[in-house]
Amino acid sequence: MRKWLSLILIIVGIVLIGTNAWKWWDSRQEQAHAVTQASTVLAEAKERKLTRAEFQPRKNEEIGLLRIPKIDAVLPIVEGTDPDELKKGVGHFATAAFPGDKDQIVLSGHRDTVFRRFGELKEGDVFIVELPYGTFRYTMQRSKIVKADDTTVIQSTKPKEELVLTTCYPFRYVGSAPDRYIIYAYPEGS
């Protein structure tokens, strides 16, 4: 009986490890494809000289890149924050503003994929948002931790532009994390 129980536990362990390995690999492939798509979108827009008024992204569309030099990250930005969008990269909260709109911009990502090294970021670190109509630089000024259901961090900041980046917290938590880690960054020179 012990042999069978041991064998069953080993098989269950292999299946769980295999499933997680597949999810990780699939997510990496989705992100790599999304970076390629976003780079293509940016190159085509540069040729056309797209304006902010012409920029009207659709849900689940790769719209740009988020560069974080401190952690050597180049991440695709996707319109929307549903699971399918976040699987591809950093999600732009659909009702939030975009750079240059002089309001709050909200970008979210998973702590175990695109924002894996988020805990290394400190005040003064730079975020570069590349969209079809321009490149925007922001400097991190502060961070905080809030409960997972706290939506007060998403609000209009008009006329002050603010980049808010969110991910689950604690970073090494197994399962659905109870908190959110929030970074506030502002246009360079403001």
Secondary structure by P-SEA (a helix, b strand, c coil): caaaaaaaaaaaaaaaaaaaaaaaaaaaaaaaaaaaaaaaaaaaaaaacccccccccccccccbbbbbcccbbbbbbbccccaaaaaacccccccccccccccbbbbbbbccccccccccccccbbbbbbcccbbbbbbbcccccccccccccccccccbbbbbbbbbccccccccccbbbbbbbccccc
